[in-house]
């Protein structure tokens, strides 16, 4: 097995089921549909679809959770709570972005867990595992060009700065493709969400750092949360083993 993959995840490469892959592959289509229903345009032409999107998120999360293996279920559950705390910090406390309504949508923490689970499943398919080194090269090139591109052409200095932080985190995590797969899912959902005006990032983060809407550098905060998530679940597992 490749040394860059944590030992407790080696078995997950084999145990990734077809149903998990189905939910992961449907993630882009579900995202467009769910956020489209919660969009400003949908509310103006039909009705406020927020509650319908909430129900859709609950159903999709529940289905994904049902087909997930034990380790992924733990990660999804912890991610829901962790992402809600993150929303309180980054949205309400720091004011980095705002939703179309004052309240944080109920579907958002569930959506974070769906994003994580989708990236996780992509990363631990047999194909991605076999092509790990090749994919890593393309990922690193893609993200380097992305952060430089938005920094130079869009004056998104927030993404330029925190893009460096993203690469620093990847290095600490032994360049695991997991974080890159999740980052791609994050970029997709951020582009869709801001396109439908479900949320919008402020033009100057922290009051003085220019950023685009959405800033690509936001993946650093997601990756940091993912790293914290892994530590929490690992502590959970260690505690259960001690009890046994």
C-alpha positions in Angstrom: 0.0 0.0 0.0 1.1 3.6 -0.6 2.6 5.2 2.4 0.9 8.5 1.8 -2.5 6.9 2.6 -3.3 6.6 6.3 -3.4 2.9 7.4 -7.0 3.1 8.6 -8.1 4.3 5.2 -6.4 1.5 3.2 -9.4 -0.8 3.7 -11.8 1.9 2.6 -10.4 1.8 -0.9 -11.7 -1.7 -1.2 -14.9 -1.2 0.7 -16.2 1.8 -1.4 -19.5 0.4 -2.7 -21.3 1.1 -5.9 -24.1 2.9 -4.0 -21.6 5.3 -2.4 -20.2 6.1 -5.8 -23.7 6.7 -7.1 -24.4 9.3 -4.4 -21.0 10.9 -5.0 -21.5 11.0 -8.8 -25.0 12.5 -8.3 -23.6 15.3 -6.1 -23.2 17.9 -8.9 -26.7 17.3 -10.2 -28.2 17.4 -6.7 -26.3 20.6 -5.9 -27.6 22.4 -9.0 -31.2 21.3 -8.3 -31.2 22.0 -4.6 -29.5 25.4 -4.7 -31.5 26.4 -7.8 -34.7 25.9 -5.8 -33.2 28.0 -3.0 -32.2 30.7 -5.4 -33.3 34.3 -5.5 -34.7 33.8 -9.0 -36.8 30.8 -8.0 -38.2 32.8 -5.0 -39.1 35.7 -7.3 -40.8 33.7 -9.9 -42.4 30.9 -7.9 -42.1 30.7 -4.1 -39.4 30.6 -1.4 -37.9 27.2 -1.9 -35.7 27.2 1.2 -37.8 24.6 3.1 -38.0 22.3 0.0 -34.2 22.5 -0.3 -33.9 21.6 3.4 -36.1 18.5 2.9 -34.0 17.5 -0.1 -30.8 17.9 1.8 -32.1 15.8 4.7 -33.2 13.0 2.2 -29.9 13.1 0.3 -27.8 13.1 3.5 -29.8 10.3 5.0 -29.5 8.2 1.8 -25.8 8.8 1.6 -25.3 8.0 5.3 -27.3 4.8 4.9 -25.0 3.4 2.1 -21.8 4.7 3.7 -19.5 2.4 5.5 -18.9 2.8 9.3 -15.9 5.2 9.1 -17.5 7.5 6.6 -20.7 7.6 8.7 -18.7 8.9 11.6 -17.0 11.5 9.4 -20.4 12.7 8.1 -21.9 13.0 11.5 -19.0 14.9 13.0 -18.9 17.2 9.9 -22.5 18.3 10.4 -21.7 19.7 13.9 -18.3 21.0 13.0 -19.5 22.8 9.9 -22.3 24.5 11.9 -19.7 25.8 14.3 -17.7 27.0 11.3 -20.7 28.8 9.9 -21.2 30.7 13.2 -17.5 31.7 13.1 -16.9 32.6 9.5 -20.4 33.9 8.6 -21.8 35.4 11.8 -18.7 36.3 13.7 -16.2 37.3 11.0 -18.8 38.3 8.4 -16.9 36.8 5.5 -20.1 36.0 3.6 -23.9 36.3 3.9 -26.8 34.1 3.0 -29.8 35.5 1.1 -31.7 35.4 4.4 -30.3 36.4 7.8 -30.5 32.9 9.2 -28.0 30.2 8.3 -30.0 27.7 6.2 -30.7 24.4 7.8 -29.4 22.5 4.8 -25.9 24.1 4.9 -24.3 21.8 7.6 -25.8 18.8 5.9 -24.5 20.1 2.6 -21.0 20.4 4.0 -21.2 16.7 5.1 -22.4 15.8 1.6 -19.5 17.7 0.0 -17.0 15.9 2.3 -18.5 12.5 1.7 -18.5 13.0 -2.1 -14.8 14.0 -2.2 -14.0 11.2 0.1 -15.6 8.6 -2.1 -13.9 10.0 -5.2 -10.5 9.9 -3.5 -10.8 6.3 -2.3 -12.1 4.6 -5.5 -9.8 2.0 -6.8 -9.2 4.1 -9.9 -8.1 7.2 -8.0 -6.0 5.1 -5.7 -4.2 3.5 -8.7 -3.6 6.8 -10.4 -2.7 8.6 -7.2 0.7 10.0 -8.2 -0.5 11.1 -11.7 -3.6 12.8 -10.2 -1.4 14.5 -7.6 0.7 16.2 -10.3 -2.4 17.5 -12.1 -4.1 18.6 -8.9 -1.1 20.6 -7.8 -0.7 22.3 -11.2 -4.4 23.1 -11.4 -4.6 24.7 -7.9 -1.4 26.6 -8.4 -2.7 28.1 -11.7 -6.1 28.7 -10.2 -4.8 30.7 -7.2 -2.3 32.6 -9.3 -5.0 33.3 -12.0 -7.6 34.7 -9.7 -5.0 36.7 -7.9 -3.6 38.3 -11.0 -6.7 38.7 -13.2 -9.4 39.2 -10.5 -7.2 40.9 -7.9 -8.4 38.2 -5.5 -5.5 38.5 -3.0 -7.5 36.6 -0.4 -7.3 33.5 -2.6 -3.7 34.2 -3.4 -2.7 34.3 0.2 -4.8 31.5 1.5 -4.0 29.4 -1.6 -0.4 29.3 -0.2 -2.0 28.2 3.1 -3.8 25.4 1.2 -0.5 24.1 -0.3 1.1 24.3 3.2 -1.7 22.2 4.6 -1.3 19.7 1.7 2.4 19.4 2.5 1.6 18.7 6.2 -0.9 16.0 5.1 1.7 14.3 2.8 0.0 15.7 -0.3 -3.0 13.4 0.1 -5.4 13.7 -2.9 -8.3 13.4 -0.6 -8.0 17.2 0.2 -7.8 18.0 -3.5 -10.9 16.0 -4.4 -12.8 17.7 -1.6 -11.5 21.1 -2.7 -12.9 20.5 -6.2 -16.3 19.7 -4.7 -16.1 22.9 -2.6 -15.2 25.0 -5.6 -18.2 23.5 -7.5 -20.7 24.2 -4.8 -19.3 27.7 -4.1 -19.7 28.6 -7.8 -23.2 27.2 -8.0 -24.3 28.8 -4.7 -23.0 32.2 -5.6 -24.4 32.0 -9.1 -27.9 31.4 -7.8 -27.3 34.1 -5.1 -28.0 31.6 -2.2 -25.0 33.4 -0.6 -22.4 36.0 -1.4 -18.9 36.7 -0.2 -18.0 40.2 0.8 -15.7 42.1 -1.6 -13.1 42.7 1.2 -12.5 39.9 3.7 -11.8 41.1 7.2 -12.5 44.6 5.8 -9.3 45.0 3.8 -8.3 41.8 1.8 -9.8 42.0 -1.7 -11.7 38.8 -2.7 -13.8 37.6 -5.6 -17.3 36.1 -5.2 -16.6 33.3 -4.5 -12.9 33.4 -3.5 -11.1 30.2 -4.5 -8.9 30.5 -1.4 -11.9 29.4 0.7 -10.8 25.9 0.1 -8.1 26.5 2.7 -10.7 26.8 5.4 -12.6 23.7 4.2 -9.3 21.8 4.2 -8.5 23.0 7.6 -11.9 21.8 8.8 -11.4 18.5 7.1 -8.1 18.0 8.9 -9.7 18.9 12.2 -12.5 16.5 11.4 -10.1 13.6 10.9 -8.5 14.3 14.3 -11.8 14.4 16.1 -12.9 11.0 14.5 -9.5 9.5 15.3 -9.9 10.6 19.0 -13.4 9.1 19.0 -12.0 5.8 17.7 -9.2 5.8 20.2 -11.6 6.4 23.1 -13.9 3.6 22.0 -10.9 1.2 21.7 -9.8 2.1 25.3 -13.3 1.4 26.6 -13.2 -2.1 24.9 
